[in-house]
Amino acid sequence: MPSTSPRKRWALVVLGLVGAVAALVAAALVLLVTLDLKPLIERVATASLGRRLAIGALQIGWGNPVTLELGDLRLANAPWGSEPEMVQIRHLAAEIDLWPLFRGVLRFRTLDMTGPSLFLERDAAGTGNWRFGNAVAASSGTPKNRAQFPTLLDFQMRDGLFRQRNTSGSFLRLDVHEGSIRSGGDDTPVAIVLDGAYGGAAGRLTGETQSFAALRDAAAPFGVAFVIAIAGSTVDFKGTLTDPLNFDGAAGALALDGRDLGSFLAILDAGAAADFPFAIAGDLHREGDHWRLSGATGELAGNALTGTLLLDEGGRGQADDLTLDFDFARLDLQPFLSGGGKAAAKGAPDIGAVSLRLDEKRGTNIAASIKAGQLDDGKMHLADVTAKGAIASGEAALQQLTFAFAGGTVDASATAHTVPAGTAIEASANVREFDVGRLAALLGAAPGTVAGRLEGGAQLAMTGATVKDALDTSRGAAVLVMTQGSVARALLERASANLAALFRKEKGAAPIDCALGVVAVSGGVGAIAPLRLQTTKGTFIGGGQLDLRRDRLDLTIKPDPASTGALALDIPFRISGPFSRLRLAPLIGASPSWLDPPPGTDPLRALPQNLRKFAEQCATR
């Protein structure tokens, strides 16, 4: 047999290797096409994740593109989970470009999902059910950052359900009835449309982003623009994100607009009685758990505002913190109090039945600072209003309320916190330098009836589940003092008619040395005593009741005979009736001796020290 040259021998070896490789590849292709991969995928995935993965049906078509179709995929929940399945997909079909796979990039020509379901929850230690026990799971094909995100040329989803159980046991729920993501290629913009519901409120998201190639470039912020329409409101954002998959590193313009602020806040788990329209726009920035909307302008219930909003997301099991800082040139309270129509439609509420209970597990704590150059409420007009308050789980506080009124100022504060009987409330207020003439005119008195400066204070504490319950337990006191004033002589002579005055009408005003009114509140009823008016024309004393539960006043006033002269007809008079229809009537022939304090008593002794100092201005005169 003739020998073979070394060169030919090497050629035969090479050809033999090529032939062997080709045979192996051919055999592998035949095997891949014919092999039932479903049991293998189930077994490997179950071992990798430490959870049972089951696939009802699986079909793979090898070619370019690679086709994939599966049905009834189920991934078990964690062993401690409250539901058996964490992930379910009723049907999935995809076409995947072959050659990008060799570069480590998934490029879906089509991806169609029907009935995907995802359920997220945490155990008592705070571990999420998305944490898998086997370290191999860390190498799964899901994108962990924007650089790994696949290209989706034509993605469609139907009947999606995504839920997360909160620590309180409630659910955050997102339903996707229909959704699509479409792009002309790796380097063209991406269009997104989602129709569904969040928390039961129907909504729609439409948006456009930069390309998938830009998305995978982690060195540059990613441009996005979207509009969400939900609960009669719209959320419009246009800007950039440094971490698009988590909507983090946001910077851009945000605009919120809606007809019912209360419904919108309910979606954010920050529910409030706020049935009125709103619109606000500003510059949004987000870094981690901190959100800021600065340079905000807009309207609340038709009132123009400027300000800032801050949101700090709470950790596991903790509430978020929302901070509002708004300035109004003019703030009209009527649209807020009327509730934009719903409250009016229900008719006048029973104030006594209004619940005072505070939410014990709020999803969002709210702190607010409000300033208004002018505040209007019907016929009442206040200036330079500042209000600072906060509400959290089981507690609320009005830390500051100041405003100018009738030439003076009011400074008030209040706190409330949950107790077994309902809510415990404590409130206090001080008034200084009120112009009594302006105040009397607001109450309907004729000009010149009374003049002077008024100041005083009040304290009130009560506990109950409703307004009525709280009033029944209320206790407190109020003091009002007026000095260096005057009162119309004609008004005084209705109560003490001097015989000489019967033949002439005395004009002018009698100086007021001091006017003092003290009210002691108990069980919703204010005992008025002492009530004292000292003038050069005489001294008048009074007493009675102020019933806060029934909105009624019963007050008796009489002249002090020792101060009105020997010829005076000292006629007591009574002011009584509901606050809206008070009546004044003389008590001819009556002698209300109960108005005279017992000798040697100090009617101011029971007052708190800060209120007593107001009263002593008059008592020492």
Helices and strands as residue ranges (DSSP letters): H 6-34, H 38-49, E 53-61, E 66-76, E 85-96, G 99-103, E 107-120, G 135-139, G 146-148, E 151-152, E 154-165, E 171-183, E 190-198, E 201-209, H 212-215, E 222-230, E 233-241, G 244-246, E 251-258, H 261-267, E 278-287, E 290-300, E 303-312, E 320-332, H 334-338, G 339-341, H 342-346, G 351-353, E 364-377, E 380-392, E 395-405, E 408-419, E 422-435, H 436-442, E 450-464, H 467-473, E 475-488, H 489-492, E 496-498, G 499-503, E 509-522, E 525-535, E 538-547, E 552-559, H 561-564, E 568-570, E 573-578, G 579-581, E 583-586, G 593-595, H 609-619
